[in-house]
Amino acid sequence: MIRRLLQMIPVFFGATLLIFLMVNVMGDPIAGLCGDRKCDPATAAQLKKEFGLDKPVWQQYATYMGNVFTGDFGTAFNGQKVTELMSSAFPVTLRLTLVAIVFEIVIGISLGVLTGLRRGKPVDTVVLLLTLVVISIPTFVTGLLLQLLLGVEWGVIKPSVSTEATVDELIVPGLVLASVSLAYVTRLTRTSIAENRRADYVRTAVAKGLPRRRVITRHLLRNSLIPVVTFIGTDVGALMGGAIVTERIFNIHGVGFQLYQGILRQSTQTVVGFVTVLVLVFLLANLIVDLLYAVLDPRIRYA
């Protein structure tokens, strides 16, 4: 645990430094403040001084990181604290991500186990074709299609999500967000189940006369889930940061929406602040995945 936590420190600083450099060096945030009209030199100089953009980049980064450790992620160009934006956006995206993860775990792993045990059967072929179709269709097409059918044509759901973004309102957006990952989880589980099914320890368990359910749950499934857990663990951060399209389609004011607005307005403090928290989410998810390895397979030890 201590070694994993120590390894996270250089990764965190390296990732935040790259994001900070890309956002601050490759763009001109002052130009975004002035809109279509070009800022006059005096106004541009005043704005740079006000937001600390007149200092060297390394000094800006040092100041930013120093403030981060005190819980201050800066102020957006509209005068609103970035932490206030986070407090309203992250709970919404977290609920959306949890709904998506539940779909991945329940539907993806269940279909993967079913097809892995019935490899080559008609149900296996049908599921493989369906997952291939889901992977081939872009998320924005899936989202717009479900919104049109379920929300506009059939009236089963509301076309857009309310500002509260309750869990029941996030079921369809969560399914859209999880659709591609769900297909990958199904295929990954299927392949892992099919490979481990021929392993010696499974044959030994069957030869001992153990019940089929126990062989599948205690021996086959437990070892087959290691690559699946790796994918889902890294997918948590990807879902939170990659929900821009889904949140735009269903009018969800979460992390994706705030990132989109920050990029559109070239608000560097907003973009860097949100991405910094997403980096922490990625690191925490990978730490949990490392710990789950030893839970799933007691033979794994971190020497």
Secondary structure per residue as TSV (DSSP state, phi and psi in degrees):
chain	resnum	aa	ss	phi	psi
A	1	M	-	360.0	-46.6
A	2	I	H	-63.4	-42.4
A	3	R	H	-65.4	-40.2
A	4	R	H	-64.1	-40.9
A	5	L	H	-65.6	-38.5
A	6	L	H	-67.1	-35.4
A	7	Q	H	-67.6	-24.9
A	8	M	H	-72.3	-23.4
A	9	I	H	-64.3	-55.0
A	10	P	H	-64.9	-31.8
A	11	V	H	-64.4	-42.9
A	12	F	H	-62.9	-48.6
A	13	F	H	-66.6	-38.9
A	14	G	H	-65.1	-43.8
A	15	A	H	-66.6	-45.2
A	16	T	H	-66.6	-34.3
A	17	L	H	-65.0	-43.6
A	18	L	H	-62.5	-44.7
A	19	I	H	-62.7	-43.7
A	20	F	H	-61.9	-43.2
A	21	L	H	-66.8	-43.6
A	22	M	H	-63.6	-41.2
A	23	V	H	-72.8	-41.2
A	24	N	H	-86.1	-31.5
A	25	V	H	-88.3	-37.1
A	26	M	S	-86.6	-6.9
A	27	G	S	-130.8	172.3
A	28	D	-	-123.2	94.2
A	29	P	H	-64.7	-29.4
A	30	I	H	-65.3	-36.8
A	31	A	H	-62.9	-34.8
A	32	G	H	-68.5	-29.8
A	33	L	H	-68.6	-34.4
A	34	C	H	-86.3	-7.2
A	35	G	T	73.1	-142.7
A	36	D	T	-70.7	-30.5
A	37	R	S	-79.6	142.3
A	38	K	-	-79.7	134.7
A	39	C	-	-67.6	142.0
A	40	D	-	-74.9	155.8
A	41	P	H	-55.1	-39.4
A	42	A	H	-66.7	-44.0
A	43	T	H	-66.0	-41.5
A	44	A	H	-62.4	-41.5
A	45	A	H	-65.5	-40.0
A	46	Q	H	-65.4	-42.3
A	47	L	H	-65.9	-40.0
A	48	K	H	-62.5	-40.5
A	49	K	H	-68.4	-38.9
A	50	E	H	-64.1	-40.3
A	51	F	T	-97.2	7.1
A	52	G	T	74.1	19.3
A	53	L	T	-84.6	-3.1
A	54	D	T	-85.7	-7.8
A	55	K	S	-87.1	161.7
A	56	P	-	-59.2	152.9
A	57	V	H	-61.1	-41.1
A	58	W	H	-62.5	-35.7
A	59	Q	H	-71.7	-36.7
A	60	Q	H	-61.4	-42.9
A	61	Y	H	-66.2	-42.9
A	62	A	H	-62.3	-41.7
A	63	T	H	-65.3	-42.3
A	64	Y	H	-62.5	-47.4
A	65	M	H	-66.4	-35.3
A	66	G	H	-62.8	-39.3
A	67	N	H	-70.8	-33.7
A	68	V	H	-60.4	-41.3
A	69	F	T	-71.1	-11.0
A	70	T	T	-100.2	2.8
A	71	G	T	87.9	12.9
A	72	D	-	-107.8	111.6
A	73	F	-	-98.0	14.7
A	74	G	-	93.2	-174.5
A	75	T	B	-124.0	132.7
A	76	A	-	-68.0	164.0
A	77	F	T	-66.8	-16.5
A	78	N	T	-87.8	4.9
A	79	G	S	91.1	-3.3
A	80	Q	-	-89.9	139.3
A	81	K	B	-65.6	138.3
A	82	V	H	-64.5	-33.7
A	83	T	H	-63.0	-31.7
A	84	E	H	-67.6	-40.7
A	85	L	H	-63.2	-40.4
A	86	M	H	-65.0	-41.3
A	87	S	H	-63.2	-26.1
A	88	S	H	-94.4	-26.8
A	89	A	H	-90.2	-43.8
A	90	F	H	-65.9	-40.2
A	91	P	H	-59.7	-36.8
A	92	V	H	-66.4	-49.3
A	93	T	H	-67.4	-32.6
A	94	L	H	-64.0	-43.0
A	95	R	H	-63.0	-43.2
A	96	L	H	-61.9	-42.4
A	97	T	H	-66.1	-40.6
A	98	L	H	-63.3	-40.7
A	99	V	H	-61.6	-43.8
A	100	A	H	-64.0	-41.5
A	101	I	H	-64.8	-38.7
A	102	V	H	-61.3	-43.1
A	103	F	H	-61.2	-42.7
A	104	E	I	-62.3	-45.3
A	105	I	I	-71.0	-50.1
A	106	V	I	-71.1	-56.4
A	107	I	I	-76.3	-46.6
A	108	G	I	-62.2	-50.6
A	109	I	H	-68.7	-38.3
A	110	S	H	-61.8	-47.4
A	111	L	H	-65.3	-36.0
A	112	G	H	-65.1	-42.3
A	113	V	H	-66.0	-43.0
A	114	L	H	-60.7	-47.3
A	115	T	H	-74.2	-31.8
A	116	G	H	-66.5	-36.4
A	117	L	H	-78.1	-21.7
A	118	R	T	-118.3	42.5
A	119	R	T	-60.9	130.9
A	120	G	T	89.1	-9.3
A	121	K	S	-83.3	166.4
A	122	P	H	-56.6	-38.8
A	123	V	H	-64.3	-34.8
A	124	D	H	-64.6	-44.3
A	125	T	H	-63.7	-43.5
A	126	V	H	-62.7	-46.7
A	127	V	H	-64.7	-39.7
A	128	L	H	-62.4	-40.9
A	129	L	H	-66.0	-42.4
A	130	L	H	-64.1	-43.7
A	131	T	H	-65.4	-35.2
A	132	L	H	-65.1	-40.1
A	133	V	H	-63.7	-43.6
A	134	V	H	-62.7	-42.9
A	135	I	H	-65.6	-34.3
A	136	S	H	-75.2	-27.1
A	137	I	S	-87.7	127.3
A	138	P	-	-61.0	152.6
A	139	T	H	-61.9	-38.5
A	140	F	H	-67.2	-28.1
A	141	V	H	-71.8	-45.5
A	142	T	H	-60.1	-44.7
A	143	G	H	-63.7	-46.9
A	144	L	H	-65.4	-37.5
A	145	L	H	-65.9	-46.4
A	146	L	H	-67.0	-36.6
A	147	Q	I	-64.4	-40.4
A	148	L	I	-67.7	-46.2
A	149	L	I	-73.7	-54.1
A	150	L	I	-77.4	-31.6
A	151	G	I	-94.4	-44.7
A	152	V	I	-93.0	-51.5
A	153	E	I	-76.5	-49.1
A	154	W	S	-97.9	-18.9
A	155	G	-	66.8	26.0
A	156	V	S	-73.7	-38.1
A	157	I	S	-126.3	169.5
A	158	K	-	-77.7	139.2
A	159	P	S	-59.1	-30.2
A	160	S	S	-133.3	159.2
A	161	V	-	-89.0	143.9
A	162	S	-	-72.3	172.4
A	163	T	T	-65.8	-26.5
A	164	E	T	-73.2	-29.3
A	165	A	-	50.9	61.9
A	166	T	-	-69.5	164.9
A	167	V	T	-62.0	-40.9
A	168	D	G	-65.8	-29.7
A	169	E	G	-74.8	-20.7
A	170	L	G	-95.0	4.2
A	171	I	H	-64.5	-51.2
A	172	V	H	-67.8	-47.3
A	173	P	H	-58.2	-37.0
A	174	G	H	-65.2	-37.8
A	175	L	H	-66.0	-39.9
A	176	V	H	-64.3	-45.3
A	177	L	H	-63.0	-35.7
A	178	A	H	-89.7	-5.5
A	179	S	H	-56.3	-52.0
A	180	V	H	-68.2	-46.0
A	181	S	H	-62.2	-37.5
A	182	L	H	-60.6	-41.3
A	183	A	H	-64.4	-41.0
A	184	Y	H	-66.7	-40.1
A	185	V	H	-61.6	-41.5
A	186	T	H	-60.5	-48.0
A	187	R	H	-67.2	-40.0
A	188	L	H	-66.5	-42.6
A	189	T	H	-64.9	-41.9
A	190	R	H	-58.8	-48.2
A	191	T	H	-63.8	-43.1
A	192	S	H	-66.5	-41.1
A	193	I	H	-63.5	-45.2
A	194	A	H	-63.6	-36.9
A	195	E	H	-72.8	-46.8
A	196	N	H	-72.0	-19.2
A	197	R	T	-63.7	-26.8
A	198	R	T	-93.0	3.0
A	199	A	S	-71.8	158.7
A	200	D	H	-64.9	-38.3
A	201	Y	H	-67.6	-28.2
A	202	V	H	-73.8	-41.8
A	203	R	H	-62.3	-38.8
A	204	T	H	-64.8	-41.9
A	205	A	H	-63.4	-39.4
A	206	V	H	-68.0	-40.7
A	207	A	H	-65.0	-28.4
A	208	K	T	-74.4	-9.7
A	209	G	T	85.8	20.0
A	210	L	-	-67.0	148.2
A	211	P	-	-58.8	148.5
A	212	R	H	-60.2	-40.2
A	213	R	H	-63.2	-40.9
A	214	R	H	-68.4	-37.7
A	215	V	I	-61.0	-41.8
A	216	I	I	-71.8	-47.1
A	217	T	I	-78.9	-42.4
A	218	R	I	-86.8	-27.6
A	219	H	I	-112.9	-58.5
A	220	L	I	-70.4	-53.8
A	221	L	H	-66.6	-40.8
A	222	R	H	-60.5	-43.3
A	223	N	H	-77.2	-28.9
A	224	S	H	-75.4	-18.3
A	225	L	H	-81.0	-8.6
A	226	I	H	-59.9	-51.5
A	227	P	H	-66.1	-29.6
A	228	V	H	-68.4	-42.9
A	229	V	H	-62.1	-39.0
A	230	T	H	-59.5	-45.7
A	231	F	H	-65.5	-46.8
A	232	I	H	-65.1	-39.2
A	233	G	H	-61.4	-44.3
A	234	T	H	-74.9	-19.7
A	235	D	H	-79.3	-18.7
A	236	V	H	-60.1	-51.8
A	237	G	H	-65.2	-36.8
A	238	A	H	-64.4	-38.3
A	239	L	H	-67.2	-40.3
A	240	M	H	-68.1	-40.4
A	241	G	H	-84.4	-22.2
A	242	G	T	-101.3	18.7
A	243	A	-	-88.8	14.2
A	244	I	H	-60.3	-48.0
A	245	V	H	-64.9	-47.3
A	246	T	H	-62.5	-43.0
A	247	E	H	-67.7	-32.8
A	248	R	H	-69.5	-40.0
A	249	I	H	-65.0	-45.3
A	250	F	T	-98.0	10.7
A	251	N	T	56.6	47.5
A	252	I	-	-96.8	123.8
A	253	H	-	-90.5	73.0
A	254	G	S	-114.2	-154.0
A	255	V	H	-63.4	-43.6
A	256	G	H	-59.9	-42.4
A	257	F	H	-63.0	-45.3
A	258	Q	H	-67.2	-38.3
A	259	L	H	-63.7	-41.7
A	260	Y	H	-62.0	-45.6
A	261	Q	H	-64.5	-39.3
A	262	G	H	-65.9	-40.6
A	263	I	H	-68.2	-40.9
A	264	L	H	-62.6	-40.3
A	265	R	T	-93.0	2.2
A	266	Q	T	55.7	40.2
A	267	S	-	-85.4	95.1
A	268	T	H	-62.7	-39.8
A	269	Q	H	-62.1	-40.8
A	270	T	H	-65.4	-48.5
A	271	V	H	-64.0	-49.4
A	272	V	H	-64.7	-40.0
A	273	G	H	-62.9	-47.0
A	274	F	H	-66.8	-40.6
A	275	V	H	-67.6	-34.1
A	276	T	H	-59.6	-44.8
A	277	V	H	-66.3	-37.4
A	278	L	H	-65.1	-35.0
A	279	V	H	-61.0	-42.8
A	280	L	H	-63.2	-37.7
A	281	V	H	-63.7	-44.0
A	282	F	H	-58.8	-47.6
A	283	L	H	-64.1	-42.6
A	284	L	H	-65.1	-40.8
A	285	A	H	-63.1	-41.4
A	286	N	H	-68.1	-34.2
A	287	L	H	-64.3	-43.7
A	288	I	H	-63.5	-39.1
A	289	V	H	-62.3	-42.9
A	290	D	H	-59.1	-40.6
A	291	L	H	-70.9	-33.9
A	292	L	H	-69.4	-25.8
A	293	Y	H	-55.7	-49.0
A	294	A	H	-68.8	-27.6
A	295	V	H	-71.3	-42.8
A	296	L	H	-72.2	-38.0
A	297	D	-	-130.9	101.0
A	298	P	T	-61.3	-16.8
A	299	R	T	-71.1	-19.7
A	300	I	-	-77.2	124.4
A	301	R	-	-132.1	141.6
A	302	Y	-	-97.8	100.1
A	303	A	-	-82.2	360.0
